[in-house]
Amino acid sequence: MADLKKAISIFIIILFALLFSCSALPSFAQGLEETAKPPALDAKMRAEVVKGVGELMVKLYIFPDKAKEMEALLTKKLQEGQYNKVEDVQAFARVLTEDLRSVSKDRHIRCVYGPEIVKRIRARNSQSADDREKERQQALREERKGNFGFQELKLLDGKIGYLDLRGFSGFREAAETAAAAMNFLANADAVIIDLRRNGGGNPEMIQFISSYFLKERTHLNSFENRGEETLEQYWSFHYVPGRPMFDTDLYILTSRRTFSAAEEFTYNMKNLKRATIVGETTGGGAHPGGMQIVNDSFLVWVPTGRAVNPISKTNWEGTGVAPDIAVESDKALGKARTVSLEKMMKAAPGEEAKARLQWALNDLRAKMEPAVVDEAILKKYVGRYTEGEITLENGQIYVLARGMKLRLIALSPTYFVPEDDSEIQVEFVLDQEGKEYEAIGHFRDGGKQHLSRIKEEK
């Protein structure tokens, strides 16, 4: 029974945390109320909600002094009539949220208008054990549809493993999927975990994934919870199924949407100096908590705890986690790949290994920031070669070979990579007489092929 309660509790926390962090809850709640006309927001309702929210903050919020300040602000504004002009229930929830955050700077706090949500929470609290298990199974099916947050997994050029992780699932059944993903990445020479669209989740999944990258059992994070004398500690595990990646370079991609548990994973690894963070400063939410019912129509999410990192002795609340390499989020993947390839090239054991990495780096750089080459220069490359033909169409250069037509993207005025994932890159060089351009084909495996120009008969 205890395990069942814990599983249901975890599910509820994850559900609301993800909704809040993605700023999706207002539209979510509004969608639930489309069939019912919202009640009039009269003076009695405003006073009841302000009183209820204030009392819940004072009773449960992690920082009692801040809770009293928030309660005082709401009460003052109510008494001064500053809420009188707010007649829409959704707008009232937003205004209260803004006022609470103006004092606390706590992005987890959110007031919500949602009578249907209130009904479901109350119904859930009165459910039998069988009904709760049925609901958990339904939630589990929904999580499976999203593959427990494991959105994309692939091996990029240069043997760089990539994982797009959209959430840290709290279901124990997610461990099998997580282990499969980690074991796929274990064959890579570097790993990139993309948290740019990750709104949070459960600390136990953070423990599990972190353990693949930490050789020694490591204290990851702790939580101070209101009313509890001791900290709740989270450590990496002694054992994980499959092959760990203790010495594999790890890169974590972040954005302003990276929030809550996703920030915890990032903050932990940054403080442990186990990962390079690439992207934008994260959202800044380090306070876990839960949804509290204010009345039949309104709810408020109250943070009842705070993260306490064992190294920094603080957390990322209100500030976010700053990246090691700051770059716009849509450029973070390319930047992480570039940094990784450059580092691997310096440590490459031989010329063949370096050539493979250089091929991958050339391809990446050309597609990230293609060079602009004057059409007069491109015309000099046009012609037939011993393997294929180079053509120019509408200012774009193409190679025709083996029945295929590939557009080439310029890395420099003389070096080009294929638009797709073809195996050849083309470099144009002057012949021995310095008059005509010939071509050198560079292959992914480091090999080269000289392609002589075929002189046209006049």
C-alpha positions in Angstrom: 0.0 0.0 0.0 2.8 2.4 0.8 4.5 1.8 -2.6 1.1 2.4 -4.3 0.6 5.7 -2.5 4.1 6.8 -3.3 3.6 6.0 -7.0 0.4 7.9 -7.2 1.9 10.9 -5.3 4.9 10.9 -7.7 2.6 10.9 -10.7 0.6 13.8 -9.5 3.7 15.8 -8.7 5.2 15.1 -12.1 2.0 15.9 -13.9 1.6 19.3 -12.4 5.3 20.1 -12.4 5.5 19.5 -16.1 2.4 21.6 -16.8 3.6 24.5 -14.7 7.1 24.5 -16.0 6.0 24.7 -19.6 3.5 27.5 -18.8 0.8 25.3 -20.2 -1.6 25.1 -17.2 -3.8 28.1 -17.9 -4.7 26.8 -21.4 -5.0 23.3 -20.0 -7.4 24.4 -17.2 -9.3 26.6 -19.6 -9.8 23.7 -22.0 -11.4 21.7 -19.2 -13.9 24.5 -18.4 -15.1 25.1 -22.0 -18.4 23.3 -21.4 -19.1 25.2 -18.1 -19.7 28.9 -17.8 -17.2 30.4 -15.2 -18.9 31.9 -12.1 -19.0 35.6 -11.5 -16.0 36.9 -9.7 -17.7 38.9 -6.9 -16.2 40.5 -3.8 -17.0 37.4 -1.7 -15.2 35.1 -4.1 -12.1 37.4 -4.2 -11.9 37.6 -0.4 -12.3 33.8 0.0 -9.6 33.1 -2.5 -7.2 35.7 -1.2 -7.7 34.4 2.4 -7.3 30.7 1.3 -4.2 31.3 -0.7 -2.6 33.3 2.1 -3.3 30.7 4.7 -1.9 27.9 2.6 1.3 29.8 2.0 1.7 30.6 5.7 1.0 27.0 6.6 3.1 25.2 3.9 5.5 27.4 2.0 9.2 26.5 2.5 10.1 29.9 3.7 7.8 31.0 6.5 8.9 34.7 6.4 8.3 35.0 2.7 4.9 33.3 3.2 3.9 36.0 5.6 5.0 38.7 3.2 3.0 37.1 0.4 -0.1 36.9 2.6 0.3 40.5 3.7 0.6 41.7 0.1 -2.5 39.9 -1.1 -4.5 41.1 1.9 -3.3 44.7 1.5 -4.2 44.7 -2.2 -7.7 43.2 -1.4 -8.4 45.8 1.2 -7.3 48.6 -1.0 -9.7 47.4 -3.7 -6.9 46.7 -6.2 -8.5 43.5 -7.3 -12.0 45.0 -7.7 -11.6 45.5 -11.4 -10.6 41.9 -12.1 -13.8 40.2 -13.1 -12.5 37.2 -15.1 -11.5 34.2 -13.0 -8.6 33.2 -15.2 -7.2 36.8 -15.1 -7.6 36.8 -11.3 -5.6 33.6 -11.1 -2.8 35.2 -13.2 -2.8 38.4 -11.1 -2.5 36.5 -7.9 0.3 34.4 -9.4 2.2 37.6 -10.4 1.7 39.1 -6.9 2.9 36.0 -5.1 6.0 35.8 -7.4 6.8 39.5 -6.9 7.5 38.7 -3.3 8.9 35.1 -3.5 10.6 35.2 -7.0 9.5 31.5 -7.0 8.5 30.3 -10.4 6.8 27.1 -9.1 4.1 29.2 -7.4 0.9 29.4 -9.5 -2.7 30.1 -8.8 -5.2 28.2 -11.0 -8.9 28.4 -11.7 -9.9 24.8 -12.2 -13.1 23.5 -10.6 -12.8 20.3 -12.6 -9.3 19.7 -11.3 -10.6 20.3 -7.8 -13.3 17.6 -8.3 -10.8 15.1 -9.7 -8.3 15.6 -6.8 -11.1 15.2 -4.2 -12.4 12.1 -6.0 -8.9 10.7 -6.1 -8.4 11.2 -2.4 -11.6 9.2 -1.7 -10.8 6.4 -4.1 -10.3 2.8 -3.1 -6.9 1.1 -3.5 -8.2 -0.7 -6.6 -9.4 2.5 -8.2 -6.1 4.3 -7.5 -4.3 1.4 -9.1 -6.5 1.6 -12.2 -5.7 5.3 -12.4 -2.0 4.7 -12.0 -2.2 2.1 -14.8 -4.0 4.7 -17.1 -1.3 7.3 -16.3 1.3 4.6 -17.0 -0.2 4.0 -20.4 0.0 7.7 -21.2 3.6 7.8 -20.1 4.4 4.8 -22.3 2.9 6.7 -25.3 5.5 9.3 -24.8 8.2 6.7 -24.2 8.7 8.0 -20.7 10.2 11.2 -22.1 12.9 9.5 -24.2 12.0 11.4 -27.4 15.0 10.7 -29.7 18.2 8.6 -29.6 20.8 8.5 -32.3 24.5 8.3 -33.1 25.9 11.4 -34.8 29.0 11.7 -36.9 32.2 11.3 -34.9 30.6 8.7 -32.6 28.7 11.3 -30.6 25.6 9.8 -28.9 22.5 12.1 -28.7 19.5 11.8 -26.4 16.5 14.2 -26.5 15.0 13.8 -23.1 11.7 15.6 -22.5 11.0 14.6 -18.9 12.3 12.6 -15.9 9.6 10.0 -15.4 8.7 8.9 -11.9 7.3 5.5 -12.9 9.5 2.6 -11.9 8.5 1.0 -15.2 10.5 3.8 -17.0 13.8 2.3 -15.7 13.8 -0.3 -18.5 13.5 2.3 -21.2 16.1 4.5 -19.5 18.6 1.6 -19.2 18.1 0.8 -22.9 18.8 4.4 -23.8 21.9 4.5 -21.7 23.3 1.3 -23.1 22.8 2.6 -26.6 24.8 5.7 -25.7 27.5 3.6 -24.1 29.1 2.9 -27.4 29.7 6.6 -28.2 32.9 8.5 -27.6 30.9 11.5 -26.3 27.3 12.0 -25.2 24.9 14.9 -25.6 21.8 15.0 -23.4 19.3 17.5 -24.8 17.2 19.1 -22.0 16.1 22.2 -24.0 12.4 21.1 -23.9 12.5 19.3 -20.6 10.2 20.7 -17.9 11.2 18.5 -15.0 10.0 15.3 -13.3 11.3 13.0 -10.6 14.6 13.0 -8.7 14.8 9.2 -8.7 15.2 9.2 -12.5 17.9 11.8 -12.1 19.7 9.4 -9.7 19.4 6.5 -12.2 20.7 8.4 -15.3 23.5 10.2 -13.3 24.8 6.9 -12.0 25.9 5.9 -15.5 28.3 8.8 -15.5 29.7 8.7 -12.0 32.2 6.1 -11.0 32.1 6.7 -7.2 28.9 6.7 -5.2 28.2 10.4 -5.2 25.9 12.8 -3.2 23.9 14.5 -5.9 21.4 16.7 -4.2 19.3 17.1 -1.0 15.9 18.6 -0.3 14.9 20.6 2.8 11.2 20.1 3.4 9.0 22.3 5.5 8.4 20.7 8.9 11.1 18.1 8.6 14.3 18.4 10.7 16.6 16.3 8.4 17.4 16.7 4.7 16.2 14.2 2.2 19.3 13.1 0.4 19.8 11.7 -3.2 22.9 9.7 -4.1 24.0 8.0 -7.2 23.7 4.2 -7.3 26.4 1.6 -6.8 25.1 -0.4 -9.8 23.3 0.3 -13.0 22.3 -2.3 -15.6 24.7 -2.4 -18.6 27.9 -0.6 -19.3 28.6 2.7 -17.5 30.2 5.8 -19.1 32.5 7.0 -16.4 35.1 8.5 -18.7 32.8 9.6 -21.6 32.6 13.3 -22.2 29.1 14.6 -21.3 27.4 17.7 -22.7 24.0 18.9 -21.5 21.9 21.3 -23.7 19.7 23.9 -22.0 17.3 26.6 -22.7 15.0 29.0 -20.8 12.4 26.2 -20.9 14.7 23.8 -19.0 13.1 23.7 -15.6 12.8 22.0 -12.2 14.2 18.5 -12.2 15.9 19.1 -15.6 17.7 22.0 -13.9 18.6 19.7 -11.0 20.3 17.2 -13.2 22.1 20.1 -15.0 23.1 21.8 -11.7 24.3 18.6 -10.1 26.5 17.7 -13.1 27.9 21.2 -13.4 28.9 21.4 -9.7 30.4 17.9 -9.9 32.4 19.1 -13.0 31.1 16.0 -14.8 29.4 17.8 -17.8 29.8 20.8 -20.0 26.6 22.8 -20.1 25.8 24.4 -23.5 22.9 26.7 -24.3 20.9 29.3 -22.3 20.4 30.0 -18.6 17.6 27.7 -17.4 14.2 28.7 -16.0 15.1 28.9 -12.3 12.8 26.6 -10.4 14.3 24.7 -7.5 11.4 24.3 -5.1 9.3 21.1 -5.2 5.8 21.1 -3.8 2.2 20.2 -4.6 -1.2 21.4 -5.7 -3.4 22.7 -2.8 -7.2 23.3 -3.0 -8.2 26.8 -2.1 -12.0 26.4 -2.6 -14.3 24.7 -5.0 -12.9 26.7 -8.0 -9.3 27.7 -7.3 -6.1 25.9 -6.5 -2.5 27.0 -5.8 0.7 25.2 -6.2 2.7 25.6 -3.0 6.4 24.8 -2.9 7.0 23.0 0.4 10.7 22.2 -0.1 13.9 23.5 -1.6 16.9 21.9 -3.2 20.2 22.1 -1.3 23.3 21.1 -3.4 26.0 19.4 -1.3 28.7 21.4 -3.0 27.3 24.9 -3.4 25.0 24.6 -0.3 22.4 26.4 -2.3 20.4 26.0 -5.5 19.2 27.6 -8.8 15.9 29.1 -7.6 15.3 32.4 -9.3 18.6 32.5 -11.1 18.6 29.4 -13.2 21.7 27.3 -14.1 24.2 29.3 -16.2 25.8 27.4 -19.1 29.5 26.9 -19.4 29.2 27.8 -23.1 26.5 30.4 -23.7 24.7 30.2 -27.0 21.2 30.6 -28.3 19.2 27.4 -27.6 18.6 26.6 -31.3 22.4 26.6 -31.9 23.3 24.6 -28.8 23.4 21.2 -30.4 25.7 22.4 -33.2 28.0 24.1 -30.7 28.2 21.1 -28.4 29.0 18.8 -31.4 31.7 21.2 -32.6 33.4 21.5 -29.2 33.2 17.7 -28.8 34.7 17.0 -32.2 37.5 19.5 -31.7 38.4 17.9 -28.4 38.4 14.4 -29.8 40.6 15.5 -32.7 43.3 16.7 -30.3 43.3 13.3 -28.5 42.9 11.2 -31.7 45.4 8.3 -31.7 46.4 8.6 -35.4 46.0 10.3 -38.7 43.1 8.1 -39.9 41.1 8.8 -36.7 41.8 12.5 -37.1 40.7 12.4 -40.7 37.4 10.8 -39.8 36.8 13.5 -37.1 37.8 16.2 -39.5 35.3 14.9 -42.1 32.5 15.1 -39.5 33.6 18.6 -38.4 33.7 19.9 -42.0 30.2 18.6 -42.6 28.9 20.1 -39.4 30.5 23.5 -39.9 29.4 23.9 -43.4 25.8 23.1 -42.5 25.8 25.4 -39.5 27.3 28.4 -41.2 27.7 27.8 -45.0 30.2 30.0 -46.8 29.0 32.4 -49.5 30.9 31.8 -52.7 30.8 34.1 -55.7 29.1 32.6 -58.7 32.1 33.5 -60.9 34.3 31.2 -58.8 31.7 28.4 -58.9 31.6 28.5 -62.7 35.3 27.5 -62.7 34.4 24.2 -61.1 31.7 23.3 -63.7 32.6 20.4 -66.0 33.1 16.7 -66.4 35.5 14.7 -64.2 36.8 11.2 -64.2 34.1 10.4 -61.7 30.9 12.4 -62.2 30.1 15.9 -63.3 29.8 19.3 -61.6 26.9 21.6 -62.6 25.7 25.0 -61.6 22.0 25.8 -61.3 20.5 29.0 -60.0 23.7 29.8 -58.1 23.9 26.4 -56.5 26.6 23.8 -57.3 25.7 20.1 -57.8 27.6 16.9 -58.3 26.2 14.2 -60.6 27.6 10.8 -60.0 26.4 7.2 -60.1 22.9 8.2 -61.1 22.6 10.7 -58.2 22.4 14.4 -58.1 23.6 16.0 -54.8 23.7 19.7 -53.9 26.9 20.8 -52.4 27.2 23.3 -49.5 30.3 25.5 -49.2 32.5 25.3 -46.2 35.0 27.6 -48.0 35.4 28.9 -51.5 37.1 25.6 -52.4 35.7 23.0 -50.1 32.1 21.6 -50.2 30.1 19.0 -48.4 26.9 17.2 -49.6 23.5 18.5 -48.5 22.5 15.0 -47.4 24.6 12.3 -45.6 26.5 11.1 -48.6 29.9 9.7 -48.1 32.0 12.2 -50.2 33.1 15.8 -49.7 34.7 17.6 -52.6 37.7 19.9 -52.6 38.7 21.9 -55.7 42.4 22.5 -56.4 44.3 24.0 -59.3 46.2 21.5 -61.5 50.0 21.5 -61.8 49.9 24.2 -64.4 47.7 26.4 -62.2 45.1 26.9 -64.9 42.3 24.4 -64.5 40.6 23.2 -61.3 40.5 19.6 -60.5 38.7 17.8 -57.6 39.7 15.7 -54.7 37.0 13.5 -53.1 37.3 13.1 -49.4 35.6 10.1 -47.9 34.2 9.5 -44.4 36.7 6.8 -43.7 39.6 9.2 -44.3 40.3 8.0 -47.9 40.9 10.3 -50.8 40.3 10.1 -54.6 41.8 12.4 -57.2 39.2 13.4 -59.8 40.8 14.8 -63.0 39.0 17.2 -65.2 38.1 15.8 -68.6 38.9 18.2 -71.4 36.1 18.9 -73.7 36.7 18.5 -77.4 36.5 21.7 -79.4 
